[in-house]
């Protein structure tokens, strides 16, 4: 886990140095004390529903769907589950890890990523999404003497506990998909290292680990080898991408990812960065035209999630055919990104880290349905 986290922290830390995050209103301070010198928030009890951002038997942010989409919320009849690990949404510096009674953070988590990432998978699967004592965003920029990596190790303890509670109480032998973005994707890497050789691996449909640079060599090392999802219906594999505007410069991300690979393995061999195009999910089709984009998800201005759920209002209708994408040099370059009506947050180098899912919403949704069906069809009866 430390190797992937180190790469991710180095890359985003380099981006922060340009002050572009401050220009986006995302300037982040660093806790005055090192990890371990501040108190830890109270631990979650995953037997309590309040410790979960999404559960399939209750109304929550993972139940929303895009207007006029081909699939509805099918959790009630789904034969596959999703265990979703959300990215960093905690930005305070009172603690290194989020207190789970921080309602403003929980509300933002639900509105920004549970509804716009986790809910993508409610057409194929029951959605389970734990709240966890995530590392604060400040850990990205903190110097080593503040021990920021320890905050991620601490967060993994909660993710691990939530996963084991899910498996012991709710899974009942069902196949499942792992989904994680950014910090959440780093916890998927840890999952493979801890559980990748266990019986749980046989139930894994696929892992969508997005927003971190996985190299070919690191995947070969994880859990004795994790295959790449090279076709849209391959199972037991991992898919990943990192989104950049076509006019951007991803060189900082690429150099940092490959430098970390060299430091870890002592060689540049196997330093190719994984990129599977989420418009095709086909390794032999790294380029896709806008016509292959089934639908990008706009923002819905002026309507909060609570009002959306209470009124039974869906997410906005997706807009097909607007955005093209191609894998090039280990990153996903996109063309045609709209600047109006979308929650676009460009980072230095043209990185569209915060939009790794919503630009490809309908394609990811359809692929999860197809991949789940393929797993079920191949399962022994």
C-alpha positions, 0 to 999 in steps of 0.5 A: 500500500505504501508504494501506491500511496507514495506515488499518489501523494507525490503526484498530487503534492507536486500539483499542489505546489503550483497553487492550482488547488488554491485557485479552485478554492481547494487550498488545504492546510496541514495539521500542526501535529504529526499523526499519533500526536492528535487524538483518533476519532471514535471507531465505527460499529459496522453493525449499525446502519449509521456507519454506512453511506449506502445499504441496498435495503434503505433509501440513500444516495446510492439509489439515484439514477439518471433520467431516461436511462436504460436501467433503473435502480435494480438492487432489489433483484440484483445477483451481484454486490458492489463494495464501494470505497469513496475517495477523499472528501474530508478537508479539515485539520482537527484530525488526521482522519475524519470523525464519522459524526462530521455531518457536513463531510458525510453530506458532501460524501453522499452528494458528490461521490455516493450519488455520482460514483457508487450509484452508477452500479445500482443497475447491476448490483446491491451497493454497500458503501462504508463510512470510514475514518478516511485520511484528510486531504491534507495528508496529500501535502504533508511532509514525511515527518508528519507521518501522513502515510500512517493516516492511510494505514489507519483508514484501511483498518476501517475499510477492512473491518467494513469489508469483513462485516459485509462478508460475514453478515450480508454477502452469503456467497454472492459475487461482488465488485470492488470499486474505489476512487483515489484514496478508495483505489489505494485501499483496493490495492491493500485489499488484494495484498491482504485478501487476494489469495483468500477464498474471497478472490473466487467471488470477485467479479472485477475491481474498478480501481480508478484515479491511481497509477498502477504499473504493469510490474506492480500488478504482477506483484500484487497477490501473486498477480492481478490480471488486467481486464482486457475485454468488457466481460473478462472477470477476476481482473482489475481496470483503471484509468486516470483522466486528463484533458487532451490539451493538458500535460500529464508528464508530472503524473507519468514521471512520478508514477514511473519514478516510484516504480523504479524506486520500488523495483530497482528497474524501469522494467514493467513501468507501463501505466495501466489505462483501460478506456472506459468507453470501450473497456477493451485493451485492443481499442484504446481510442474511442470517438465521442459517438461511442460515449453512451452518456456523460453526467452533467451537474444538477444545479440548485438541487441538494441530495436530500431534496432529490431523494425526498422528491424522487427526482433522478440525476440529470439525463446523461448526454451521449456523444459529447466526449471522446477518449483515448489511452496514450502514454498510460493516461486517458486523454479526453476531448470535448469536455464541456465547461458549462453545466458540468462539475469540471474541476481541472487540476494542473496539467489538465488532470480531471481527477475529480471527473474520472467517473461522471464523464463516462457514466453510462458506459461504466454503468453498462459495463458493470451490468455486462461484466456481472452477467458474464460472471453469473453465466460462467459460474457453476450451477 
